[in-house]
């Protein structure tokens, strides 16, 4: 055995591996469980309250062992002559899905230009994108309302599509440019040598590699669009009413119907929860892209 090999082995033996104590791992695990329970308790409480009658839901302290009923869900879905939530849910799906797709189509080339093929002063461009989010939404509400009124776009779901896309586009560009930095430039150069044009490179080279980041961006844009209330409340009426606006209809002059609100909130939250659950693996991969160099 050579002297060099012996010296390396002695060095490795003299430098023991640093292992995290088992107690620290246990404490971190307990902390993670406590945080998960703390986030889950409001949802579980909302689900339980939605299964109570209005008198039982309004008791103070709350009656946990009260009889369960589906009256809140029946009234939400319009059983018995109430307003149907399906048009509002359809408007929310249309506005959220179409605006998210539009954001992805516009953000992918922009992020490509700012990451793989950076333009001059690309950091200033990114700051400009981010600065558009610094304006309070209320400050631009009146001009947008007057524009929609003059052009006949009030109570139109396509106006919401354009607004949601413009609101989410800066965030999408900012996120995707960091994801696209992980794409190997050699693959793009090889595709260009083979004669591929920019649309082909984006669709067949960049998009498959950055798919987790694109999925994470799409999910965040979908959540922001689905939960938006201010523009939908002011710019829509009956035809383009969205699910959050429909939810506010349960707060009447007669008071707050807690069981109905909890049932409606749970149903309206299900699409977002389902989308997050379906894309959880892509979301974790996407949010971890670019975090470790």
C-alpha angles and dihedrals in degrees: 000000000000124000091241093057091047091051092051092050091048090050092051090048092049091052107062119201115260108238125188111242116254090236091060092051090050093050092049090050092051091048091051090050092048091051091048091051091047091054093043099048096074091051092048091048091050091050092050093047091050089061094056130084118254096257092049092045092052097052119116114243092030117253105237096178096049119131115276123239139169095220092113092056092045091055092045093054091047098251106162099027104306126135114287117239095204097091091051092047091048091051091050092050092048095047095044100043098041094045091048092051090048090051092051093049091052099036098051097064091040092051089046090055092048098046116022097026101023118198124217114292091004090167089061089051091053091049090051090053091050094045090063087069091057093074111094112245091230090059091064097038098090097050090047091049092050091047092050091048094050094046096043095244097124112125091015122133092210090063087059090050091057093044095048091047092051091047095050099038097083092051091046093051091047093051099041095049089062091047094049091054087074092062110104110245090212091068091053092048090050091051091049091051089053089057100259116154126218097269090050092047092050094046101039105026112023101034098052093048094045094040095118091052092046090050091051091049092047092050093051092047090048092051093048091049095045094050098044111121112159100067092038091050095050102034101041134061123169107327099049098029111146130212096262090051090049088051092058088059089076090068101081137164088264091065140264115316097210100187093049092047092050092049092048093045092051093050093046091049094053097082091054092045091048092049091049092048093048093049099036095114092048090045093055092046092046096049090048094053111110093009094104120043 
